[in-house]
Amino acid sequence: MTQDMQEVMKKAEVLIEALPYIQRFNRKIIVVKYGGSAMVDPELQKNVIKDVTLLKLVGFKPIIVHGGGKEISRWVSKVGKEAQFVNGLRVTDEETMEIAEMVLGRVNKSLVTMVQELGVKAVGISGKDGGLLNVTKKLSNGQDIGFVGDVKNVDSKVLYDLLDNDFLPIVAPVGLDDDFNTYNINADDAACAIAKAVGADKLVFLTDIEGLYRDINDKSTFISRLTASEADELISGGIIGGGMLPKLGNCTSAIRGGVSRVHILDGRVPHCLLLEIFTNEGIGTAILADNDNLADVK
């Protein structure tokens, strides 16, 4: 067999390996929280959008929930303000809220354009549209940090309508409180709330690390899969800290809210979504329900 023929056969094997996953998740909803370096690097950005578009074309029902923190900080500094954070949450006064909404709207329409360039219909919305995300003021350890919202309710009808009409929804994490004030929402929180509300089969967080480690300085302690209870033990035992702590909390909340699987992936790896979902090995960390079959990590 020639080398060219061997390469062709390898491609066929990859497609066959993907078949059971395509069958299993056909017409299932997958929520992708998109942020971090994968949003900043133009090449990675294209890869993520290609991955999500492919998922749509093979029968999945993807929803993108995006952040924009780095871009917001850049624009905040442009107007002479300094970005402030308390426990990882952006302090958001009225002016910063205006900047955040402007930047998130710009990012949102950019992603819509990229998806539509690949031949898939996309609709960009914010949590304000159709009353999608209703929020209350979020405090950080009792401290008022301005217009930062905690998702109180998700009216998922607008998302179901878009999915049923073959659109790919792209959501900016901005919401309204009961008095119709605008709030910025942590994108992880928004993705988690949306995944629970639509009964997503998968929630995927694209991050800037490979996944979870028992010891971040020891690569041999990588955790490829764990249950929600095991994740809670890592949190309560102080093993997981820093920015990963609230993210892991969102993972376990999603599982207990009915989401089948949650995945933490390194968005810096080209086509990480396809590698995790369509290959037997996967590349990130999967969090499962306590009664899930750990042998079947997908």
N, C-alpha and C positions, 0 to 999 in steps of 0.2 A: 504494500500500500504506500502510495507516495505521501510526502509530508503534507502537501496541499489537501489530499483526501483525508488524512488524519485530523487536520484542523477542522475540516467540514464535519467530520463525524463527532468531534468534540462539541461543536456547536449544537448538533442534533441531540447529544446526550444532555446538554444543559437545558434544552427546551423540554425534553421528556421528564427531566427532574422537576421542572417547574409545573408540569401538568396537574399533579394531585392538589397543589396549592391553588392553582387557578380554579380547579373544580370546587374545592372546598370554600373559597371565599367569593365565588361568583355571586353578584348582587348584594354582597355584604358591605357595610359601611366601615371605612377606615378613616380615622381623624389623624392628620399629620400636623404636629406643632413644628413650625419651621422658623428657626432663628439661628443666632450664633454666627460662626464664621461662614457657614454655608450660605448665608444671606449676603455677606460682604464680598466674597470672592466671586467674580463674574462667571468663571468656569464651573465652580461648584454649584452656583445658582442655576445654571443651565442644566446641570446633571440632575439636580433635585426635581426641577420642573419636568424634565424628560421622564424621570422615574414615575412621578405622580400621574403624568399623562398616560404612560404605558399601563399603569394600574387601571385607569379609567377605561382604556380601550380593550383590556382583556376581561372586563366585566365587574371590576370592583366599583364601589361608590365612594370615592375619596372626597374629603373635606379638608382644606388647608386652613389652619389658624396660624397667622404669622405675627412675629414680633417686629421690632425695629429700633431696639434700644440704642444700638451704637449710632444709628443715623439720627435719632432724637438728640442724643448727647452732642453730636456734631453741630446740629442746628441751634441748640440751646447756647453753646459757646459762641456761635456766630452773632448772637444778639447781646453778647457780653455777660451772659449769666453763667454761673458755674453749676454743673450737675451735682446734686446732692442725693445721697442714698442712706437709708436707715434700714439696717438688717436686710440689705439686698433690694429694697423697694425704693423706687425713685420718689423723692419729695416733689410733689406736683402742685405748684400754685396755679393761679388762673392763667397766667401768661404761658407757663410751661405746658399746661393742658392744651392751649391753643396750638402751640408748636407741635406737640405730640400728635394731635388729631390731624394736623396738616401733613406731617411726615408720614404717618401711618396710611393716610389716604393716598399719598403719592406712591408709597411702596405697594399698596394694594393694587392699584391700577397697573403698575409695572408688572406685577405677577400675572394679572389677568391677560395683559398683552402677550407675555411669554407663552402662556398656555394656549392662547388662541392662534399664535403663530405656528403651533404644532398641530392645529386642526381640531382642537377640542373646544367646545363652548364653555366659557367660564363667566361667572358673575361675581363681582367683588362687592361685599357689603361690610358694614360695621355692625357692632352689636346694637347700635341705635336703630337700625333699619328693621321695621316690622316688630319693634319691641323685642328683638332677639335676646338681648342681655339686660336684665334688670338687676341693679346693684344697690348695695348699701355702702356707706363709707368704711373703708378698711383701715384699722388702726394697726400700728406696728408696736407690739408690746405695750399697748395703751397709749402710744404717742400718735397725735394727729399729724399725718403726713400730706394732707391736702386732698386733691381730687384723685385719690386712688380707690378703686372700687373692688368690693367683694361680690362675686356673683351670687345673687339671691334666687333668681329664677331664670330659666331658659325657655323661651317660647320657640320651640323647634319647628313650628309649622312652616316658616319661611324656608328652612333648610330642606325639609321633606319635599316641599313644592318644587324647589330647584332640582333636587336629585331626581324626582319623579319625571321632570321634564328634560332630563339628560344634561343638566348643567353641572359644572364642577364649582361648588361654592368656595370662595376665598374670603375669609373673615378677618377683619381688623379688630383688635381687642379694645374696643371703646364701648361704653354702655351708659345707660341713663338710670338715675334713681327715681323714686316715686314723685319727686318734684321736678323731674325732667332736667336735672343738672347733669352735665357731661363728666364722665369719669374715665380715667385711664385704667386698664385692667392688665395685671401680669398675664402675659400670653400663655404661660403654663396653666394658670388658673382657668383661663377662658377655654383652653383646649380640653382640660379635664371636665369642666362643667358641660361643655357641648357634647363630648363623647358619652357621658352618662345620660344626657337628655335624649340623644338619638339612638341609644342602645348600640353603640359602635362595637363591632367585633374586635377591632384593634385600635389602640391609641399609640402613636409613635412620637417620641420626643427626639428631635435631631439636636444633638448637643456638641460640645467641643471636647468631650472625652470619649474613650472607647466604650465605656459602660461603667458598671460598678466594680469596685475593688474592696476587699476587706482591709487592705492596706494600700493606699494610693501610691506609696513608694515601692511596692513590691508587685511587679507585673504578674508574678505567679499566683497571686491571690484574686485573679479576675473571676467574677461570678457570671456565668453565662445564663443561669436561670435560677429563680427562687420563687417561693410562694409569698403571698401578701403578708402572712404571719411572720415568715422569716425576715421580710423587709422591715416589719415593725420592730423585730428584735434588734436588727442592725441600728435602727433609729434610737430606740430606748437605751441600747447599750453604748451609745456614743461613738459607734464605729464609723458611721457616716456623718459628715459635717459639711460646713461651708454651703456653697450654692446648691450642692446635690441634695441637701436635707429637705428643703421644701419640694423639690422635684420628686423625690422618692415618696414624700407624703402624698403628693398628687397621684402618683402611680397606685398606691394602695387604696386611696379614696376612689379612684376610677374602678378598680377591680371590685371593690365592695359595692360600688354603684351599678354593677351589672356589665361592665366592659369585660370581654372575654380574655384578652391578652394586652399587656402594655409592654412596649419595647423602648429601651434607651439605646440610641445609636449614635455613632460618631459621624456627624454631618460633614466632616472634613474628608471622609473616605468616599471617592467617587462611586455613585450608584449604590450607596449603602442600603437604601430601601429595598432594591431588587435583591441584593445579596442576602438580606435578612429574611425576606418573605418567600423567595423562590428557590433557595438552596437548602439542603438538608442540614448543613452545619450552622448557618447564620453567622453573624459577626458581632452582635451586641449583647445586651442583657435583656432577658425576657422575665416579666413578673406575671405570675399566674394566680388564679384562685386556689385556695387551700385544697379543694377537692378535685383540682385539675390533674390530668394525667401528665406527670413530669416527663415521661418518656416521649411524649408528643409535644415538643416545645413550640411548634408552630401555632 
